[in-house]
Amino acid sequence: MREAIGNAFIVNIIVIFIVVFIVIFAGSTSYTKAYKVKNQIINIIEEHHGDYVGATADINNYLGEVGYRVGGNGTCPAGSTAAVSNYRYCYAKITQNTGSERGGNYYYRITTYMYFELPIIESLIRIPVSGETKTFGILENAAP
């Protein structure tokens, strides 16, 4: 009887180890996807020289190609706006006053999210991944 209890204990340890390994693997792949999507959105906005509205179609095409999360009613961080698209990401246009008559510089803060495909965990865990574009504005648009 003593050996049966010992074997059950070892099986429980193995099962726990496998579950922990799967959770770590799922988390790292989800983080990698969110990080790549955030970086590509930033690159697309920078290619459009800070014109988010002009970049929206390219962003949506890219998100459709990579299979990023569609739909949802998540909330964005304070000061951010939910993207007007079917995809779950947020952006914030942040203006810096330079004291010039022509206005100030600006940049975008992009926030994407790590998602888990498990129904209960999905509603409990939504981890943001944020990044910023380079600064656009007066110096970039200055007359020669």
trRosetta pair geometry for C-beta under 8 A, 3 or more apart (Angstrom, degrees):
i j d omega theta_ij theta_ji phi_ij phi_ji
1 4 5.7 -51 -156 29 41 114
1 5 6.9 37 151 -15 68 102
2 5 6.0 -56 -155 35 35 108
2 6 6.5 35 149 -18 66 109
3 6 5.4 -54 -146 38 37 115
3 7 6.3 37 156 -20 68 104
4 7 5.9 -52 -146 35 30 110
4 8 6.5 30 155 -18 63 106
5 8 5.8 -54 -148 36 32 112
5 9 6.5 35 153 -21 64 106
6 9 5.7 -54 -150 34 31 113
6 10 6.5 28 154 -16 64 106
7 10 5.8 -55 -148 37 33 110
7 11 6.3 35 153 -20 66 105
8 11 5.7 -53 -147 36 32 112
8 12 6.5 36 153 -21 64 104
9 12 5.7 -54 -152 34 31 113
9 13 6.6 31 151 -18 64 104
10 13 5.7 -51 -150 34 34 112
10 14 6.5 35 152 -19 65 105
11 14 5.7 -54 -149 37 33 112
11 15 6.3 34 153 -19 66 105
12 15 5.7 -53 -145 36 31 111
12 16 6.3 31 156 -18 65 106
13 16 5.8 -55 -147 37 30 111
13 17 6.3 32 154 -20 64 107
14 17 5.7 -54 -148 36 30 113
14 18 6.4 30 154 -19 64 105
15 18 5.8 -55 -149 36 31 111
15 19 6.4 31 154 -18 65 106
16 19 5.8 -54 -147 37 31 111
16 20 6.3 30 155 -17 65 107
17 20 5.9 -56 -147 38 29 110
17 21 6.3 31 154 -20 64 108
18 21 5.7 -55 -147 37 30 113
18 22 6.4 30 155 -19 65 106
19 22 5.8 -55 -148 36 30 110
19 23 6.4 30 154 -18 64 106
20 23 5.8 -55 -148 36 31 112
20 24 6.4 30 155 -17 65 107
21 24 5.9 -56 -148 38 30 110
21 25 6.3 29 154 -18 65 109
22 25 5.7 -56 -145 39 31 111
22 26 6.2 30 157 -18 66 107
23 26 5.9 -54 -143 38 28 109
23 27 6.2 29 157 -19 63 109
24 27 5.8 -57 -147 38 28 112
24 28 6.4 24 158 -17 64 108
25 28 6.0 -57 -146 37 28 107
25 29 6.5 22 159 -13 64 107
26 29 6.1 -58 -146 39 29 106
26 30 6.2 27 157 -17 65 111
26 116 6.3 63 147 -127 124 97
27 30 5.8 -59 -145 39 28 110
27 31 6.2 28 157 -19 65 108
27 114 7.3 35 -152 176 65 142
27 116 7.7 -22 -86 -84 64 111
28 31 5.7 -52 -144 37 31 112
28 32 6.3 35 155 -22 63 106
29 32 5.6 -51 -146 34 33 114
29 33 6.5 33 155 -19 64 104
30 33 5.9 -54 -149 35 31 110
30 34 6.4 28 155 -15 65 108
30 114 4.4 87 136 -161 109 93
30 115 6.1 -149 -152 57 122 44
30 116 6.3 -49 -78 -77 162 64
31 34 5.8 -58 -146 40 31 109
31 35 6.1 32 156 -21 66 110
31 114 5.3 -13 -82 -99 58 130
31 127 7.6 -26 -94 89 89 133
31 129 7.0 137 -150 -75 70 137
32 35 5.8 -57 -145 37 28 112
32 36 6.3 27 157 -18 64 107
33 36 5.9 -55 -146 37 29 109
33 37 6.3 28 156 -18 64 108
33 66 7.6 158 -156 158 95 121
33 68 7.5 166 162 -105 109 77
33 114 7.8 117 64 -119 91 68
34 37 5.8 -56 -146 37 29 111
34 38 6.3 32 155 -20 64 107
34 112 4.6 177 -163 113 82 112
34 113 6.0 -110 -125 97 130 18
34 114 4.7 -85 -21 -73 151 64
34 115 7.8 139 -69 1 115 71
34 127 7.9 171 48 88 174 88
34 129 4.4 127 134 18 116 142
35 38 5.8 -54 -148 35 29 112
35 39 6.4 26 156 -16 63 108
35 112 7.8 -159 -64 67 22 128
35 129 5.6 -108 -78 178 62 152
36 39 5.8 -57 -148 38 30 110
36 40 6.3 26 156 -17 66 108
36 66 7.6 -167 110 -152 118 155
37 40 5.9 -58 -146 38 29 108
37 41 6.4 31 156 -20 65 105
37 62 8.0 149 -138 128 74 110
37 63 6.8 60 -146 -107 114 83
37 66 6.6 -168 -90 91 95 153
37 68 5.4 97 -115 -98 145 133
37 89 7.3 -142 138 -82 120 138
37 112 4.9 136 92 -126 114 165
38 41 5.9 -55 -149 34 29 110
38 42 6.5 29 153 -17 63 106
38 89 7.8 174 -93 -138 70 128
38 110 5.4 156 -151 110 81 115
38 111 7.5 -12 -114 -138 116 16
38 112 4.4 -132 -65 10 91 121
38 129 5.3 -126 -32 113 149 106
38 130 7.2 -169 -145 -135 144 15
38 131 5.0 117 154 17 120 120
39 42 5.7 -55 -151 36 33 113
39 43 6.4 34 151 -20 66 105
39 131 6.7 23 -81 52 58 170
40 43 5.4 -49 -146 36 36 114
40 44 6.3 38 154 -21 66 102
40 62 5.7 -163 141 166 132 149
40 66 7.9 143 41 -26 162 151
41 44 5.8 -53 -148 35 32 111
41 45 6.5 31 154 -16 64 105
41 59 5.5 49 -125 -131 85 111
41 62 7.6 -172 -77 81 63 141
41 89 6.7 -163 -76 154 165 162
41 91 8.0 -138 155 -82 133 113
41 110 5.0 162 99 -154 127 157
41 112 7.2 156 7 -53 140 117
42 45 5.9 -56 -149 37 31 109
42 46 6.3 27 154 -16 65 109
42 108 7.5 -173 -117 83 73 108
42 110 5.6 -136 -65 17 84 143
42 131 5.6 -64 -55 108 143 121
42 132 7.4 82 -121 116 127 16
42 133 5.1 -177 -152 -87 87 76
43 46 5.7 -59 -147 41 30 110
43 47 6.3 35 153 -23 65 104
44 47 5.6 -50 -148 32 32 114
44 48 6.6 19 155 -7 63 107
44 55 5.0 130 138 -167 97 117
44 58 4.9 -177 -157 111 127 121
44 59 5.4 168 95 -75 156 77
44 62 6.6 -134 -58 -8 145 149
45 48 5.9 -65 -151 46 32 103
45 50 6.6 41 164 -109 90 30
45 51 7.8 -173 -155 59 67 41
45 52 5.9 -4 -125 -96 109 69
45 55 5.0 -159 -96 52 54 176
45 59 7.8 27 -54 -69 80 121
45 108 5.6 -73 166 39 164 147
45 110 7.6 -170 -5 -56 144 128
45 133 5.2 -86 96 -89 126 145
46 49 7.4 38 -174 -82 37 28
46 50 7.5 26 -110 -55 41 58
46 133 5.5 -179 -65 -153 92 108
46 134 6.0 71 -115 22 118 102
47 55 7.3 124 67 -111 88 114
47 58 7.8 -87 75 115 129 166
48 51 4.4 -103 147 56 108 90
48 52 7.6 144 91 -74 136 21
48 54 4.8 174 -164 92 133 109
48 55 4.0 -139 9 -66 154 101
48 58 7.4 -180 -48 30 124 140
49 136 6.5 120 170 -127 63 131
49 140 6.9 169 -164 159 102 139
50 106 6.9 114 -164 84 132 99
50 107 7.8 -90 -119 -114 110 44
50 108 7.4 168 -139 -19 72 107
50 133 7.1 155 -101 122 75 149
50 136 3.3 -15 -66 -37 153 173
50 137 7.7 180 -143 -46 176 55
50 140 7.5 124 -2 81 136 161
51 54 3.8 20 123 26 122 118
51 55 6.1 142 93 -20 70 91
52 55 5.6 -66 -146 42 31 109
52 56 6.7 57 153 -54 65 86
52 91 6.4 153 -140 137 143 160
52 93 7.0 -112 -13 -74 144 112
52 108 6.3 128 -77 -89 120 146
53 56 5.9 -26 -159 -14 33 117
54 57 8.0 -51 175 20 39 96
55 58 5.4 -63 -164 47 61 111
55 59 5.6 64 140 -29 86 105
56 59 5.6 -56 -146 36 30 113
56 60 6.3 27 159 -16 66 106
56 83 7.7 162 -131 -167 98 104
56 84 7.4 -13 -142 69 141 91
56 85 6.8 -172 -168 -64 100 120
57 60 5.9 -56 -148 38 29 109
57 61 6.4 32 153 -20 64 106
58 61 5.7 -53 -147 36 32 113
58 62 6.4 32 155 -19 65 105
59 62 5.9 -57 -151 36 29 110
59 63 6.3 25 154 -16 66 108
59 83 7.7 -118 121 -155 143 146
59 85 7.3 -122 102 -51 109 166
60 63 5.7 -54 -142 39 32 109
60 64 6.3 34 156 -20 64 106
60 85 5.2 -153 -93 -142 109 136
60 86 7.5 82 -139 32 108 88
60 87 6.8 -174 -118 -2 69 124
61 64 5.8 -58 -152 36 29 112
61 65 6.5 29 152 -21 64 107
62 65 5.7 -57 -151 33 33 112
62 66 6.5 12 160 -4 68 109
63 66 6.3 -62 -142 45 30 98
63 68 4.2 -65 -159 38 87 128
63 85 7.6 99 50 138 152 144
63 87 4.5 -25 157 -86 158 160
63 89 7.7 -134 -99 -5 142 130
64 67 7.7 32 -179 -70 29 36
64 68 7.8 -61 -56 33 24 87
68 87 5.5 39 102 -143 118 122
68 88 7.7 -147 149 45 101 76
68 89 7.8 -7 157 -37 145 114
68 112 7.8 -79 -151 -149 132 123
69 72 6.7 16 145 -14 114 137
69 87 6.7 110 81 -151 60 73
69 88 5.0 -28 96 29 113 117
69 113 7.4 -50 38 71 146 102
69 115 5.2 88 -70 1 147 158
70 86 5.1 -4 -152 144 90 106
70 87 6.2 -55 -106 -94 52 59
70 88 7.7 167 -135 -13 8 88
71 86 6.2 -20 -59 -175 56 83
71 88 7.4 -18 80 -46 29 101
72 88 4.8 3 57 -79 134 127
74 82 7.7 152 79 -111 74 121
74 88 5.6 62 27 -150 128 119
74 113 6.9 -50 144 -31 173 164
74 126 6.3 -165 -128 180 133 161
75 82 8.0 -92 -144 -65 30 115
76 80 3.9 -123 153 94 123 112
76 81 6.5 36 61 118 168 2
76 82 5.2 -155 -35 -65 124 71
76 90 3.6 135 -128 -114 118 148
76 92 8.0 157 157 -56 129 98
76 111 6.6 134 -150 64 87 136
77 80 4.8 67 62 5 76 128
77 90 6.5 162 22 97 78 155
77 92 7.5 -68 77 -36 101 135
77 111 5.8 140 3 -52 115 168
77 128 6.6 56 -49 -119 115 170
77 130 7.5 -7 -4 -81 153 136
79 92 5.1 48 127 -135 88 142
79 94 7.7 42 156 -88 129 93
80 90 4.1 56 153 158 132 124
80 91 6.4 158 -157 83 93 18
80 92 4.1 -82 -100 -57 67 105
80 109 6.9 -96 -94 88 105 106
80 111 6.1 -22 -131 16 165 129
81 90 6.5 159 75 -159 34 83
81 91 6.1 -27 60 68 85 69
81 92 6.6 137 7 -90 74 58
82 90 5.6 -52 -100 -103 45 84
83 87 6.4 -13 80 75 136 84
83 89 5.2 26 -6 75 134 79
83 90 6.5 -144 -24 -101 80 29
83 91 6.1 72 -77 0 88 102
88 112 7.8 98 107 -149 76 64
88 113 6.0 -47 126 31 116 123
88 115 7.8 85 72 -56 145 133
89 110 6.6 0 171 -172 118 90
89 111 6.5 167 -166 85 70 54
89 112 4.8 -25 -114 -98 105 70
89 113 7.4 -158 -97 0 60 83
90 110 7.4 153 84 -158 54 45
90 111 4.4 -6 59 57 100 106
91 108 5.5 -18 -166 -169 107 113
91 109 6.9 150 -159 77 53 51
91 110 5.4 -15 -104 -103 81 65
91 111 7.5 -168 -76 20 35 74
92 108 6.8 147 72 -157 46 60
92 109 4.5 -8 54 53 101 101
92 111 7.9 40 -6 -9 99 107
93 106 5.7 8 -180 -180 91 128
93 107 7.8 170 -152 88 54 27
93 108 5.7 -32 -97 -98 58 76
94 106 6.3 158 81 -155 45 73
94 107 5.7 -18 60 64 97 74
94 108 7.3 156 14 -104 81 22
94 109 6.0 52 -18 -15 122 105
94 132 7.9 -39 30 -133 132 117
95 103 7.9 -75 -158 174 121 99
95 104 5.2 98 176 79 91 124
95 105 7.4 153 -157 86 56 40
95 106 4.7 -30 -100 -95 62 98
96 104 5.0 -158 87 165 49 122
96 105 4.7 -12 58 66 107 88
96 106 6.8 -178 13 -83 74 41
96 107 7.8 25 -12 4 110 91
96 135 7.3 -27 22 -139 135 123
96 137 7.7 -115 54 -20 93 166
97 104 4.5 -92 -106 -80 32 143
98 103 7.8 55 33 118 100 41
98 104 4.7 152 -1 -125 82 74
98 105 5.9 75 -42 -7 122 89
98 137 7.5 148 -15 133 135 142
98 138 6.0 -91 45 5 157 147
100 103 6.6 -22 83 51 98 29
100 104 7.1 151 40 -83 95 50
100 138 5.6 81 50 -106 162 153
102 138 5.6 120 88 -113 121 101
103 137 6.9 -131 105 -158 101 106
103 138 6.8 -176 76 -66 75 97
104 137 6.1 -43 132 -154 41 150
104 138 7.1 -60 -155 -26 20 112
105 135 4.8 20 167 177 129 112
105 136 6.6 158 -162 81 78 35
105 137 3.3 -153 -116 30 56 153
105 138 6.0 -79 -68 13 79 88
105 139 7.2 2 -92 11 117 94
106 135 7.2 149 76 -155 23 70
106 136 5.7 -28 68 66 75 87
106 137 5.5 126 13 -67 68 112
107 132 5.5 45 141 -180 128 105
107 133 5.0 -167 -165 70 89 84
107 134 6.6 -134 -119 114 115 22
107 135 4.8 -66 -60 -100 112 56
107 136 6.5 138 -87 13 58 77
108 132 6.8 166 87 -150 46 61
108 133 4.6 42 46 8 87 120
109 130 6.1 5 178 -171 98 111
109 131 7.4 173 -153 90 60 29
109 132 5.1 -29 -100 -95 68 84
110 130 6.8 161 85 -150 48 60
110 131 5.6 -16 59 64 94 78
110 132 7.4 169 15 -91 75 30
110 133 7.4 78 -16 -38 107 87
111 128 5.0 -19 -167 -161 111 114
111 129 7.0 145 -156 71 58 43
111 130 4.6 -21 -98 -95 80 87
112 128 7.5 138 77 -155 33 62
112 129 5.2 -24 68 63 83 99
112 130 8.0 171 23 -81 58 40
113 126 5.3 -11 -168 -176 131 89
113 127 6.6 139 -158 71 71 42
113 128 5.7 -43 -99 -100 75 52
113 129 6.9 171 -95 14 21 83
114 125 7.7 -43 98 141 101 98
114 126 7.2 166 69 -159 65 40
114 127 4.3 -2 41 59 116 99
114 128 7.9 -122 9 -57 80 10
114 129 6.5 91 -36 -27 87 111
115 122 6.4 27 -170 -136 86 90
115 126 6.8 5 -97 -119 68 78
116 121 4.7 -46 96 114 140 117
116 122 5.3 -141 77 -82 76 65
116 125 5.9 35 10 76 125 117
117 122 6.6 15 -141 -75 12 121
118 121 4.1 43 78 33 114 112
118 122 5.8 -177 74 -29 51 88
119 122 5.8 -51 -139 24 18 117
119 123 7.3 7 166 -9 54 103
120 123 6.7 -65 -163 35 30 101
120 124 6.7 12 151 -7 65 117
121 124 5.7 -71 -148 45 36 107
121 125 5.5 -18 175 22 79 114
122 125 7.3 -71 -120 53 15 76
122 126 7.9 48 -179 -69 51 88
133 136 7.4 -4 117 -20 124 102
136 140 5.4 -52 -152 25 64 153
136 141 7.9 56 173 -25 84 103
137 140 6.1 98 51 26 33 102
137 141 6.7 -85 159 15 25 107
138 141 6.5 -79 -137 52 19 89
138 142 6.1 46 161 -64 64 92
139 142 5.8 -22 -145 -18 29 118
